[in-house]
Amino acid sequence: MNTRRIGYRTIWALLFLGPLLALSLPGMARAEGTAISHCQDMVRAFDRSPLSISVESDGKGLGEVNVVRIEWHSESGAEKDGWIVCYFLPRHSEEDAWQLQQLDTSHYGTMSRYEIQQLFKLEHLEDLIPPDGAPKAPRTSQATALYYLQQGINAISLGCVYALIALGFTLVYGITRAINFAFGEVYMLGAYFILLSNAAALYLLGQTGTGVLLLILAGGLVVSAAYGWAMDRMVFRPLRGAPPTVPLIAAIGLSIVLKESVRLLQGAKTRYLLVEELQSWPLVTGHGFDLYLNEGHAMVAGATVAMLALLWWISMRTRFGRQQRACAQDPAMARLLGVDVDRVIAATFVIGGTLAGAAGLFAGAQYGVINFHMGTLIAFKALTAALLGGIGSLPGAVVGGMLIALTETFTSALVGGAWKDIAVFTVLVLVLWFRPGGLLGTLKTTSADERV
């Protein structure tokens, strides 16, 4: 009877989540705009006096993303030629301002909305072609220092996202010795949840406020927790006791199922979300570069600290935490002592799913770029963070997440965005070479010989 009741609950959970993914964004009428001129302004940040410019525009109307591609030839030679692709947020009326959401470039790779704002400030775009041929003012050392400090703030915010997913990997691996790659897709589902819920709120209410946003976040956490529970119940529990490679392959298969389901239900194109204009607080101004902290930084950092504190309290101060540690150390002995091991593992999957979904919700709200394959690479980076810090260590997951984010952010700033992934995984190789257990690793693992 209990098994049948659990099966019914699983079916109801899937019936509830399926229609949610099937939601579509409301369509709007088409309209013309000046996206091309805004994109042309960005060319000057890469070449002050291009010889020739060619423009291609995918000029969609209201409610749709507008894309402009510009190529140019430089008087400095073919090696300085380049291109940019500008992605503008959907406008819902003719009075709405054009907002540049993402910039793909031949020089720096992909730049987010926040990085574009920093490019404007750092390069003094309005002064790149000054009147009367006056020379551009030289960049000061203070401005450069503030720029890199801003990148540090950005890295901490991104590191919190990596840390949340890495914590999910660490918790599940610590108790099952299985790596659940599908947590990356739960991250993706969290981003889609806030996208679709925000669209539904706009359609039904006409606007979204702080209260609605908090309800969306709370609902996203509940749905993410449900996905974590369903993963364990339907995939990992039947494989309990199987050789280590079996749940690993099952997790990869589950990840592909979730990703392809979203692609078929929502389409392959990238979606863009602007929940609301995030307020920014100036920290340092008047030195050639303005240092800011915005609401997105504060939101993800505060939520990460709160979740870490709650995890620590659960692990060290509750009966469930003691049972979880016992199952991680010796599940057979824990079962002999009366611990419901399956229930503890299921609860751990729920916590891991909640953390991964929370990362997707925050990333969707702050960065606003959402697509069906966004969870794949970030899952590898979050797993890298868990391995760097020492998989099985909660503090190690946080430290690893911050190291990955710092490496990625400063590689983009110093070398170019195209090199950031190479730098991240190079760091992983070096750390595992010199310290295979990770920087703060405390979990002792044995040989994965399946014949034993």
Secondary structure as UniProt FT lines:
FT   HELIX           2..21
FT   HELIX           35..43
FT   TURN            44..46
FT   STRAND          52..58
FT   TURN            62..63
FT   STRAND          66..73
FT   TURN            75..76
FT   HELIX           78..80
FT   STRAND          82..88
FT   TURN            94..95
FT   STRAND          100..105
FT   TURN            106..108
FT   STRAND          109..112
FT   HELIX           113..123
FT   HELIX           125..127
FT   HELIX           131..133
FT   HELIX           141..176
FT   TURN            181..182
FT   HELIX           183..205
FT   HELIX           210..231
FT   HELIX           232..236
FT   HELIX           237..239
FT   TURN            240..241
FT   HELIX           245..266
FT   STRAND          271..272
FT   STRAND          280..284
FT   STRAND          291..294
FT   HELIX           295..317
FT   HELIX           319..329
FT   HELIX           331..336
FT   TURN            337..338
FT   HELIX           341..367
FT   STRAND          369..370
FT   TURN            372..373
FT   HELIX           374..389
FT   TURN            391..392
FT   HELIX           394..414
FT   HELIX           417..419
FT   HELIX           420..434
FT   TURN            436..437
FT   TURN            450..451
//
